[in-house]
Amino acid sequence: MRNIKQGVFLVSGPAKSGLTTTFYALLRNHDAFLNNISTLERDQSGELPNITQTVFSPSDSGTNSFAKKLDLIVRMGPEIIGVAGCTDKDTAKFCCTTARHNKLVYLTMEADSILSALGKWLQMVEDSGTALGSLVGITNQRLIRKLCEECREAYTPDPELLKKFNIPADKAKAFYRAGKVQFDKHGKPVPCKNCQGTGYFGRMPVFEVIRINDQIRKSIMNLKSMSEIARQFRSAKMLYLQEQMLKKVLAGTTSINEMVRVLSKQKGEEKK
């Protein structure tokens, strides 16, 4: 993102998926000494050195709306702006206007997928030409647990399972799963010292990402449905969350059960 100087970049994901961490990481990716960077947040989750962070409060005099507070921040002249929690049309439209004036805007929103985030963005801005004209990229993410490297166990995956997920057998000689509980000579369980017997140690984010360049923007501008846009993103070689998670499974970083757990949770959220 360092080579992009203007536009709106959507950072999306469901609640408690590490969204704020990614948002802060993207802002830290820019040199705060060479760039004037500001944020507007509903709740400040951490300190960003040399970045001006503003917390929105409806009680502020003359700034009883999120969009008005953002307007005041933009008037201070930052080149990069982080907007945490876009939920209204006025803010979305103002971000589009701001991005057209040589400013880069990172904007977070809750969404279950890239397509869901794009749909919300189009709905809030209301004009597809304006919404897509300023958009430079979208991410969507999930957090998955990492297998404990001290006690994980290798096993040969079921051919039917490989077939279900379209994994060539020659690329999956072994999968890994959480280690089984070990017992001492007295039959007392001896949990792994690294993971305390949970089988997992730490978490990591998994992303699906699409960069909106001029070619993609032109091709999706006149499409009428999200399914058509999805096909266009696919032709641009975008990988879905399941495919990105499968890479982690094949690398032995996480288990197929963990992948299924996270994706099942996603489907439940989508039904709601």
Protein Blocks (a to p, Z undefined) as FASTA:
>chain_A
ZZpcbdcddddddehilmmmmmmmmmmmpcfklpccddddfbdcbdcehiacddddfkbg
hiabfklmmmmmmmnopabdcdehiabfklmmmmmmmmmnopacddddddfbfklmmmmm
mmmnopaklmmmmpgbdcdddddddddfklpccddddfklmmmnopafklmmbccddddd
dddfkopacddfklnonopacjddddddddddfklmmmmmmpcbfklmmmmmmmnopacf
klmmmmmmmnomacfklmmmmmmmmmmmmmZZ
